[in-house]
Amino acid sequence: MQTRRKNGYRRKAFIENALKLVEETGGDLLLLFLSTPSSCSWFLKSGLPSDKVVLVIPESVKVDEKALGSAQIRFIRNWSGNQTRFSRIKYAFLGGIMNGLVQPDDRIVCVLGPAGREHLDTLTIHDLHRSWSEEFPFDPRSLLSKNLLRIVMAVIDIAMDIGAVGREGKSVGTTFVIGDIENTMKLSHQATFNPFKGYSKRERLITRPEVVESLKELAKLDGAVLISETGAVHAAGRHLDAAARMSAQLHGLGSRHRAAAGITKKTGAVAVVVSESTGRVSIFDQGRIIATLEPVISRRVV
């Protein structure tokens, strides 16, 4: 009991200092990553101010969402699998922007610890409007202008699962292309049979669990998966014909990534690519990588 109280005191002190940093640096938000039901319950009872706090909670963690709402505590859900810490932060930014809790020019303080644990040990500060200059820049503004972010986030979740565990214990690489179906069809051809042909739009929605599982299985096929702006899978097994020229950003990446860059350069589509060798998920728009996410690989054999 004494150890638990001491840990609670340390956690509260860490968060209080992070909130001071938000205030002193003119920050907009504190993203607080809580990974267990008990840590969420603890925050509800902590008495900490929540007006500038947004909780980031894994999708698989069961919490009393009504209690959080009654306490006017805002929260977003994160992918349930394990990611690197910076990847968890970038995913939370995407989810926050999608839900209107984060703006692309916000200054944000993040507090987090190891995935799945209550321990908090990391504090980072991000000026989002200045964060576009990393090697693989995080820039969701073009996705917002195309109204594709919600569908892209659903596809990212599928891609992260594939990147983390592959399929049947083996590493898998694949490409998803979202939006501008008419032009992506013109700039691609069927490399194998299309398993979605003949099904109604409702039966092809990526919000359906059976479609999600089918996409994970079909990731083993050659070719890309094409998905409409409304989230309906249009085709699988498509070979993309619009490969991009090698650029500094694409250096060291393979044909799958170059094809994704090419198709998004020549159309209004967005592409999500899973690297077979690393499991890294790259998001392409307008011919360039706008974000990468790094699931922690588990139970895979190459």
ChimeraX attribute file (.defattr): number of C-alpha atoms within 10 A of each C-alpha:
attribute: neighborCount
match mode: 1-to-1
recipient: residues
	/A:1	6
	/A:2	7
	/A:3	8
	/A:4	9
	/A:5	10
	/A:6	11
	/A:7	15
	/A:8	18
	/A:9	13
	/A:10	14
	/A:11	17
	/A:12	18
	/A:13	12
	/A:14	16
	/A:15	21
	/A:16	14
	/A:17	11
	/A:18	21
	/A:19	23
	/A:20	12
	/A:21	15
	/A:22	21
	/A:23	14
	/A:24	9
	/A:25	13
	/A:26	12
	/A:27	19
	/A:28	18
	/A:29	21
	/A:30	25
	/A:31	26
	/A:32	21
	/A:33	28
	/A:34	25
	/A:35	26
	/A:36	19
	/A:37	15
	/A:38	14
	/A:39	18
	/A:40	22
	/A:41	14
	/A:42	13
	/A:43	19
	/A:44	16
	/A:45	9
	/A:46	12
	/A:47	9
	/A:48	13
	/A:49	11
	/A:50	17
	/A:51	11
	/A:52	16
	/A:53	21
	/A:54	20
	/A:55	23
	/A:56	27
	/A:57	23
	/A:58	23
	/A:59	14
	/A:60	13
	/A:61	16
	/A:62	12
	/A:63	17
	/A:64	11
	/A:65	12
	/A:66	10
	/A:67	12
	/A:68	17
	/A:69	11
	/A:70	8
	/A:71	11
	/A:72	11
	/A:73	19
	/A:74	16
	/A:75	20
	/A:76	19
	/A:77	17
	/A:78	24
	/A:79	22
	/A:80	17
	/A:81	20
	/A:82	20
	/A:83	20
	/A:84	13
	/A:85	17
	/A:86	13
	/A:87	19
	/A:88	22
	/A:89	22
	/A:90	16
	/A:91	23
	/A:92	23
	/A:93	24
	/A:94	23
	/A:95	21
	/A:96	21
	/A:97	18
	/A:98	20
	/A:99	14
	/A:100	9
	/A:101	14
	/A:102	21
	/A:103	18
	/A:104	18
	/A:105	14
	/A:106	16
	/A:107	20
	/A:108	23
	/A:109	22
	/A:110	23
	/A:111	23
	/A:112	23
	/A:113	17
	/A:114	17
	/A:115	20
	/A:116	14
	/A:117	12
	/A:118	20
	/A:119	17
	/A:120	21
	/A:121	11
	/A:122	12
	/A:123	15
	/A:124	14
	/A:125	16
	/A:126	15
	/A:127	15
	/A:128	17
	/A:129	14
	/A:130	13
	/A:131	13
	/A:132	15
	/A:133	10
	/A:134	9
	/A:135	12
	/A:136	17
	/A:137	14
	/A:138	22
	/A:139	20
	/A:140	19
	/A:141	14
	/A:142	14
	/A:143	17
	/A:144	14
	/A:145	9
	/A:146	13
	/A:147	14
	/A:148	20
	/A:149	23
	/A:150	19
	/A:151	19
	/A:152	24
	/A:153	17
	/A:154	14
	/A:155	22
	/A:156	23
	/A:157	18
	/A:158	19
	/A:159	29
	/A:160	26
	/A:161	21
	/A:162	29
	/A:163	30
	/A:164	26
	/A:165	21
	/A:166	27
	/A:167	20
	/A:168	11
	/A:169	13
	/A:170	14
	/A:171	23
	/A:172	25
	/A:173	23
	/A:174	25
	/A:175	28
	/A:176	26
	/A:177	29
	/A:178	28
	/A:179	25
	/A:180	17
	/A:181	19
	/A:182	10
	/A:183	14
	/A:184	24
	/A:185	17
	/A:186	11
	/A:187	18
	/A:188	18
	/A:189	15
	/A:190	16
	/A:191	15
	/A:192	13
	/A:193	12
	/A:194	14
	/A:195	14
	/A:196	17
	/A:197	12
	/A:198	9
	/A:199	11
	/A:200	10
	/A:201	14
	/A:202	12
	/A:203	15
	/A:204	21
	/A:205	19
	/A:206	22
	/A:207	15
	/A:208	12
	/A:209	10
	/A:210	12
	/A:211	17
	/A:212	18
	/A:213	12
	/A:214	13
	/A:215	21
	/A:216	17
	/A:217	15
	/A:218	18
	/A:219	23
	/A:220	17
	/A:221	18
	/A:222	17
	/A:223	23
	/A:224	28
	/A:225	25
	/A:226	25
	/A:227	28
	/A:228	20
	/A:229	19
	/A:230	15
	/A:231	22
	/A:232	23
	/A:233	26
	/A:234	20
	/A:235	22
	/A:236	27
	/A:237	24
	/A:238	25
	/A:239	19
	/A:240	25
	/A:241	16
	/A:242	20
	/A:243	20
	/A:244	20
	/A:245	12
	/A:246	14
	/A:247	11
	/A:248	8
	/A:249	11
	/A:250	17
	/A:251	9
	/A:252	9
	/A:253	12
	/A:254	11
	/A:255	12
	/A:256	21
	/A:257	25
	/A:258	21
	/A:259	23
	/A:260	32
	/A:261	27
	/A:262	24
	/A:263	27
	/A:264	26
	/A:265	19
	/A:266	16
	/A:267	19
	/A:268	17
	/A:269	27
	/A:270	31
	/A:271	31
	/A:272	27
	/A:273	28
	/A:274	32
	/A:275	22
	/A:276	18
	/A:277	11
	/A:278	17
	/A:279	26
	/A:280	22
	/A:281	28
	/A:282	23
	/A:283	27
	/A:284	24
	/A:285	24
	/A:286	19
	/A:287	23
	/A:288	24
	/A:289	25
	/A:290	21
	/A:291	23
	/A:292	21
	/A:293	26
	/A:294	23
	/A:295	24
	/A:296	17
	/A:297	21
	/A:298	13
	/A:299	12
	/A:300	16
	/A:301	12
	/A:302	10
